[in-house]
Amino acid sequence: MATIFSHPAVPISLFFFFGKKKVPILLAIFGIFFSILPDFDVVAFKFGVPYESDWGHRGFTHSILFALIMSCIVAFFRTKLKANWITIFLFLFVSAISHGALDAMTTGGLGVGFLIPWSSERFFFEYRPIRVSPIGPRNFFTERGWIVIQSELLNVWVPAVLVSVVGVGTRVLFKTKKVP
């Protein structure tokens, strides 16, 4: 998996790309939460659920259906988010599904169950530049953990910053350009 530090890169970059008029700060916070929510499935290990189960790590909570359900629920109860329902739904859906997409670009694990419950097949993308993160904080602060952070900086955060810069730059360019 990618680390908890890098999953929020997608909603953060989208927040900067679109700006707080389109994506209010509270919605951005929800997006950050949605980007790490799929990894709550690690709790299943404590209950004896095996990794390869549809309910195990990178299983149902990493699926397209889970992202759809969670995004619909929040979009339905949107009163405090100060955005229309389609913006809320799309922003949260992309934030949630980006988690699985980043995990599918890692070098380890069993793949991502994007199609659960329709199929138990696990998927990886052909392009897998992100080093798989060790599970557990004790294992993270090691030499291997540092290698993971370096691969995430290069393959997650650099593109996220570029997306942010393009969005901010575009808004600044069109805001300063006066139409006669």
Secondary structure, 3 states (H helix, E strand, C coil): CCCCCCCCHHHHHHHHHHCCCCCCHHHHHHHHHHHHHHHHHHHHHHCCCCCCCCCCCCCHHHCHHHHHHHHHHHHHCCCCCCCCHHHHHHHHHHHHHHHHHHHCCECCCCCECCCCCCCCCCECCCCCCECCCCCCHHHHCCHHHHHHHHHHHHHHHHHHHHHHHHHHHHHHHHHHCCCC
